[in-house]
Amino acid sequence: MDDFKVFYDEEEDILYLAKEGEESEVVEISPGVNMELDNKGNLIGVELFRASRMFKDILKPMEKKLQFA
């Protein structure tokens, strides 16, 4: 996962983890969670829709850790 970068679209509330590659296929693994695959089936991205709702219970504890990261 070191190759992945994290992006957040505040307006759309989408958390996106991505690495270099061209998307060939999108697989919905759960409502609001998509995996993006390249033409060889390698994972190149993960989209988490409604991210703030999905992570609302862990954001406060994470906030404390992020201050020291």
Number of C-alpha atoms within 10 A of each C-alpha: 8 5 9 14 12 11 12 14 11 11 6 10 14 18 19 20 19 19 15 11 14 12 16 13 14 15 11 12 9 9 8 13 17 17 21 21 19 16 11 8 11 14 17 20 22 21 20 20 18 15 19 15 10 12 12 9 10 10 12 11 9 11 11 10 9 9 7 6 6
